[in-house]
Amino acid sequence: MVKVYSLPDCPWCQKTKAYLKLKGVEFQDINVETDIEGRKELHAIPNVEGVPVVNINGNIIIGFDREKIDEFLKGK
């Protein structure tokens, strides 16, 4: 499962989601501005201070990092 914790007006969040769509990856988009449970999940992840945060089967990527996204998707 792939989750993206994001905010609607975050340009890096938009780039992350666009990249995943380009790769044909289905993901759950969690808007931490309006989704209280999603915000709690995000705050439970250590060392996170902003968005986007991508969770690929428990592998956490902070920020938009194509190399890490590709690496973790290979193991998906």
LOKOL-210375 format. One record per residue (C-alpha): residue in three letters; x, y, z. Coordinates in pm, whole numbers, plus 50000, padded with zeros to 5 digits. Example, Ala and Ser with C-alpha at 12.3 -4.5 7.8 and 13.67 -1.06 7.14 Angstrom:
ALA512304955050780;SER513674989450714;
// end
This chain:
MET500005000050000;VAL501165035149916;LYS500055065450116;VAL500905101750047;TYR500475126450333;SER500015160450174;LEU498505195150178;PRO496455208849887;ASP498605239749828;CYS501995222249861;PRO503885222349528;TRP506155193449630;CYS503105173149729;GLN501645179149382;LYS504935168549219;THR505045136949429;LYS501485127049341;ALA502005135248973;TYR505125113448968;LEU503285084149126;LYS500425088148875;LEU502955089248589;LYS504395056248716;GLY500885041348733;VAL501005037049110;GLU497735036449299;PHE497985055549624;GLN495885069249906;ASP496125107149920;ILE495795118650280;ASN495105155850313;VAL496495162950659;GLU494765196650662;THR491295180850679;ASP491895144250771;ILE492395143651149;GLU493185106351163;GLY495655110650878;ARG497315139351064;LYS497645116951372;GLU499255089851156;LEU501685115551014;HIS502655128751358;ALA503335092951473;ILE506135089951213;PRO509505099551367;ASN511465129651236;VAL508645143451020;GLU508305181151016;GLY506505186850688;VAL504945172350378;PRO504965154150145;VAL505585121550323;VAL505245089250128;ASN504705055750296;ILE505395026350066;ASN504674994250257;GLY506145008950576;ASN509115025550405;ILE508965062750478;ILE510145089350233;ILE510205125150354;GLY509925150350072;PHE509915143649698;ASP512715118549633;ARG512365100449298;GLU515245076649364;LYS513845064649694;ILE510315062149553;ASP511615040649267;GLU513725019549502;PHE510855012049738;LEU508375005949454;LYS510664978849314;GLY510324959949640;LYS506564965149651;
// end
